[in-house]
Amino acid sequence: MAGKNLFMPAIYHPTQMKKTLLCLLLFFLVHTISFCQNIKNFPGYAKSLKINFTPPKGFTVVDCDSYYRPGNSMLLNSFFYELQSTSDSMVINFTILDLSHVNDSLKQRVSPSNTFSKNLDFLQAAQTEADVKENKLEFYADAESKKIFNADNALSFKLRNNNPYKNKYPYCQVILLHKKDRADIWIYYWYNDGNKPKLESAIRQTKGILKFVE
């Protein structure tokens, strides 16, 4: 993975930041609540968005129909699908945001003072969710992003998290994939002190399990 870093932008005025985050929250909820409640066949849903899903070996499917708030973040994460390692209890969650029906003009009317772009909002969301201590996003090189994920953009960051997932997993590494006008894919790798040394191995093992199809 390339070593490019994206540093956090200048701090916004508190009122403007609150408006922006509230709009992102409403946007995320509108596009995820109905999906999370209705999607029972994740592979089929992924296929409908022209995303190929290849279940990884060594993981089992776990029922997932809940929401999770990382802690400091105002954004509410909605997980569509969950896998658990059969060897070290590491958990992987997926969320897919369908961009094909996102209307930037409609979002602009909701908050006229902000500029929205469905093909750039993933960056602002990542900056909001990233661990402020790390203060960076790591981008995959274009060639690697294309080869592994067939994505226009792929990046990785440590989640800013004060609320351990399921009271067991205090740490999370996120891989975020973006395909222009089609979808954003969030992949969450949850781990604890016991399986932390196996994180990189798990990411290598499962890299490419979700890949955009031309």
HUZI-V831760 format. One record per pair of residues at least 24 apart in sequence whose ideal C-beta (glycine too) atoms are under 10 Angstrom apart, sorted by the first residue. I is the first residue (numbers start at 0). GAP is how many residues later the second one is. Records with the same first field share a line. If there is no record, write none. Layout:
I=GAP ; GAP
This chain:
0=137 ; 138 ; 139 ; 140 ; 143 ; 144 ; 147 ; 153 ; 154 ; 155 ; 174 ; 202 ; 206
1=136 ; 137 ; 138 ; 139 ; 140 ; 141 ; 142 ; 143 ; 152 ; 153
2=133 ; 135 ; 136 ; 138
3=132 ; 133 ; 134 ; 135 ; 136 ; 137 ; 151
4=129 ; 130 ; 131 ; 132 ; 133 ; 134
5=117 ; 120 ; 121 ; 124 ; 129 ; 130 ; 131 ; 132 ; 133 ; 149 ; 151
6=120 ; 128 ; 129 ; 130
7=119 ; 120 ; 122 ; 124 ; 126 ; 127 ; 128 ; 129
8=114 ; 115 ; 118
11=102
14=98
15=95 ; 97 ; 98
16=57 ; 111
17=56
18=91 ; 92 ; 94 ; 95
19=54 ; 91 ; 93 ; 94 ; 95 ; 96 ; 104 ; 108
20=52 ; 53 ; 54 ; 103 ; 104 ; 107
21=52 ; 88 ; 89
22=84 ; 85 ; 87 ; 88 ; 90 ; 91 ; 93 ; 98
23=49 ; 50 ; 51 ; 83 ; 87 ; 90 ; 92 ; 97 ; 100 ; 101 ; 104
24=48 ; 49 ; 50 ; 51
25=81 ; 84 ; 85
26=48 ; 70 ; 75 ; 79 ; 80 ; 83 ; 84 ; 89 ; 91 ; 94 ; 98
27=46 ; 47 ; 48 ; 49 ; 50 ; 67 ; 69 ; 93 ; 97
28=38 ; 46 ; 47 ; 49
29=72 ; 77
30=47 ; 65 ; 66 ; 67 ; 68 ; 70 ; 71 ; 153
31=35 ; 44 ; 45 ; 46 ; 47 ; 48 ; 63 ; 64 ; 65 ; 66
32=34 ; 43 ; 45
33=44
34=43 ; 45 ; 60 ; 61 ; 62 ; 63
35=28 ; 29 ; 30 ; 31 ; 41 ; 42 ; 43 ; 44 ; 45 ; 59
36=28 ; 41
38=25 ; 26 ; 41 ; 42 ; 57
39=25
40=40
41=38 ; 39 ; 40 ; 52 ; 54
42=38
44=35 ; 36 ; 51 ; 53
45=34 ; 35 ; 48 ; 50 ; 137 ; 139 ; 164 ; 165 ; 166 ; 167
46=166
47=50
48=47 ; 48 ; 49 ; 50 ; 51 ; 130 ; 133 ; 134 ; 136 ; 163 ; 164
49=50 ; 100 ; 129 ; 132 ; 133 ; 161 ; 162 ; 163 ; 164
50=45 ; 98 ; 99 ; 100 ; 126 ; 128 ; 131 ; 132 ; 134 ; 159 ; 160 ; 161 ; 162
51=98 ; 156 ; 157 ; 158 ; 159 ; 160 ; 161
52=28 ; 41 ; 43 ; 156 ; 157 ; 158
53=152 ; 154 ; 155 ; 156 ; 157
54=28 ; 151 ; 154
55=27 ; 29 ; 36 ; 146 ; 149 ; 150 ; 151 ; 152 ; 153
56=29 ; 148 ; 149
57=25 ; 26 ; 27 ; 28 ; 29 ; 30 ; 32 ; 144 ; 147 ; 148
58=24 ; 25 ; 26 ; 27 ; 28 ; 31 ; 32 ; 33 ; 143 ; 146 ; 147 ; 150
59=24 ; 25 ; 26
61=29 ; 30 ; 31 ; 104
63=27 ; 29 ; 30
65=100
67=25 ; 93 ; 95 ; 97 ; 98 ; 104 ; 120 ; 122
68=92 ; 93 ; 94
69=59 ; 61 ; 89 ; 90 ; 91 ; 92 ; 93 ; 94 ; 95 ; 102 ; 118
70=88 ; 89 ; 90 ; 91 ; 92 ; 93
71=56 ; 57 ; 59 ; 60 ; 88 ; 89 ; 90 ; 91
72=52 ; 55 ; 56 ; 57 ; 86 ; 87 ; 88 ; 89 ; 90
73=54
74=50 ; 53 ; 54
76=52 ; 82 ; 88 ; 95 ; 97 ; 109 ; 111
77=108
78=86 ; 107 ; 109
79=106
80=129
81=84 ; 106 ; 108
82=123 ; 126
83=106
84=106 ; 110 ; 113 ; 117 ; 120 ; 121
86=108 ; 111 ; 115
87=103 ; 104 ; 106 ; 107 ; 109 ; 110 ; 111 ; 113 ; 114
88=79 ; 80 ; 101 ; 102 ; 103 ; 105 ; 106
89=79 ; 99 ; 100 ; 101 ; 102 ; 104 ; 105 ; 106 ; 108 ; 109 ; 111 ; 112 ; 116
90=74 ; 75 ; 77 ; 78 ; 81 ; 97 ; 98 ; 99 ; 100 ; 101 ; 104 ; 111
91=83 ; 95 ; 96 ; 97 ; 98 ; 99 ; 110 ; 111 ; 114 ; 117
92=72 ; 79 ; 81 ; 93 ; 94 ; 95 ; 96 ; 97
93=91 ; 92 ; 93 ; 94 ; 115 ; 116
94=79 ; 81 ; 89 ; 90 ; 91 ; 92 ; 93
95=81 ; 86 ; 87 ; 88 ; 89 ; 90 ; 91 ; 114
96=24 ; 25 ; 28 ; 81 ; 85 ; 86 ; 87 ; 88 ; 89
97=84 ; 85 ; 86
98=79 ; 80 ; 81 ; 82 ; 83 ; 84 ; 85
99=81 ; 82 ; 83
101=79 ; 81 ; 82
117=60 ; 62 ; 63 ; 64 ; 66
118=33 ; 34 ; 59 ; 60 ; 61 ; 62 ; 63 ; 65
119=33 ; 58
120=57 ; 63
121=31 ; 33 ; 54 ; 55 ; 56 ; 61 ; 62 ; 63 ; 64
122=30 ; 32 ; 53 ; 55
124=51 ; 59 ; 61
125=27 ; 29 ; 30 ; 31 ; 33 ; 48 ; 50 ; 52 ; 58 ; 60
126=30
127=32
128=28 ; 29 ; 30 ; 31 ; 32 ; 43 ; 45 ; 47 ; 57
129=25 ; 26 ; 27 ; 28 ; 29 ; 30 ; 44 ; 46
130=26 ; 27 ; 28 ; 29 ; 30 ; 40 ; 41 ; 42 ; 43
131=28
132=25 ; 27
133=24 ; 25 ; 26
136=37 ; 39
137=37
138=37
139=35 ; 37
143=63
144=32 ; 33
145=66
146=61 ; 64
147=27 ; 29 ; 59 ; 60 ; 63
148=26 ; 28 ; 29 ; 30 ; 36 ; 38 ; 58 ; 59 ; 60 ; 61 ; 62 ; 63
149=27 ; 29 ; 58 ; 60 ; 61 ; 62 ; 63 ; 64
150=24 ; 25 ; 26 ; 27 ; 28 ; 29 ; 31 ; 32 ; 33 ; 34 ; 59 ; 60 ; 61
151=25 ; 26 ; 27 ; 28 ; 29 ; 30 ; 60
152=24 ; 25 ; 26 ; 27 ; 31
153=24 ; 25 ; 31
155=31 ; 33 ; 47
158=27 ; 29 ; 30 ; 31
160=27 ; 29
163=26 ; 28
164=25 ; 26 ; 27
165=24
167=24 ; 26
168=26
169=26
170=24 ; 25 ; 28
171=27
172=26 ; 27 ; 29 ; 30
174=28 ; 31 ; 32 ; 35
176=33 ; 34 ; 35
177=34
178=33 ; 34 ; 35
179=32
181=30 ; 31
182=27 ; 29
184=25 ; 26 ; 27
